[in-house]
Amino acid sequence: MRILVVEDEQILADSIVELLKSNNYEAEAAYDGVDGLDKARLQIYDLIVLDVMLPKINGFEVATTLRREHNGTPILMLTAKSDLDDRVRGLDSGADYYLTKPFESRELIACIHALTRRQKDQVDEITFGDLRLDLTGISMSCGAESIRLSSKEFDVLRLLMQAGSSNIPKSRILDQVWGYDSEAIENNVEVYVAFLRKKLKKLGSSVTICAVRGVGYHLE
């Protein structure tokens, strides 16, 4: 499962990312509200750990904006404040749970386990047009037909289906699927898009992966 940590204290953010990785989660950090909101809008994360006091846009505004845009990714909100009014404001803005700093590592992991378990129980497939992506079986289906996907094919298709008709740049797909420190190049994205196009055709789906030169890919 993939988690976004939005926290302006870089040492703390990086420590949380390493803690999550040691607990078998994929995780990355954003260090201000604008970058955090941009990443969260991709809807490629299973959970967002969101600090309240952020530069540019605070955590309340980030959460409110995501919920207004119908982004249902679970949000675990972090704050140094323990006032009741502050906690209520966080929950009213769309947070699913509230954790006050300082907190123990095991407390944070327990909260994340609970929220991701709840999310997994609620969502087990993504749909677009006549295409269904099984999040548990790593396969795509159309009608009664189903095709198994490789892990990279699954990750690329998941990004595209979550974005729907919105374009995703090749560079963003490369970063999110292969990782920021990977030596893979944009040609890798093109190769896996070609694999997916062949499987979509074999499946008989009406969904197509469209390329816009200089912009990226989207589904139609």
GICOR-V450997 format. One record per residue. RES is the residue in one small letter. SS is DSSP state (2 for helix, 1 for strand, 0 for the rest). Layout:
RES&SS  RES&SS
//
This chain:
m&0  r&1  i&1  l&1  v&1  v&1  e&0  d&0  e&0  q&2  i&2  l&2  a&2  d&2  s&2  i&2  v&2  e&2  l&2  l&2  k&2  s&2  n&0  n&0  y&0  e&1  a&1  e&1  a&1  a&1  y&0  d&0  g&2  v&2  d&2  g&2  l&2  d&2  k&2  a&2  r&0  l&0  q&0  i&0  y&0  d&0  l&1  i&1  v&1  l&1  d&1  v&0  m&0  l&0  p&0  k&0  i&0  n&0  g&2  f&2  e&2  v&2  a&2  t&2  t&2  l&2  r&2  r&2  e&0  h&0  n&0  g&0  t&0  p&1  i&1  l&1  m&1  l&1  t&1  a&0  k&0  s&0  d&0  l&2  d&2  d&2  r&2  v&2  r&2  g&2  l&2  d&2  s&0  g&0  a&0  d&0  y&1  y&1  l&1  t&1  k&0  p&0  f&0  e&0  s&2  r&2  e&2  l&2  i&2  a&2  c&2  i&2  h&2  a&2  l&2  t&2  r&2  r&2  q&2  k&2  d&2  q&2  v&0  d&0  e&1  i&1  t&1  f&1  g&0  d&0  l&1  r&1  l&1  d&1  l&0  t&0  g&0  i&0  s&1  m&1  s&1  c&1  g&0  a&0  e&1  s&1  i&1  r&1  l&0  s&0  s&2  k&2  e&2  f&2  d&2  v&2  l&2  r&2  l&2  l&2  m&2  q&2  a&2  g&0  s&0  s&0  n&0  i&1  p&0  k&2  s&2  r&2  i&2  l&2  d&2  q&2  v&2  w&2  g&0  y&0  d&0  s&0  e&0  a&0  i&0  e&2  n&2  n&2  v&2  e&2  v&2  y&2  v&2  a&2  f&2  l&2  r&2  k&2  k&2  l&2  k&2  k&2  l&2  g&0  s&0  s&0  v&0  t&0  i&1  c&1  a&1  v&1  r&0  g&0  v&0  g&1  y&1  h&1  l&1  e&0
//
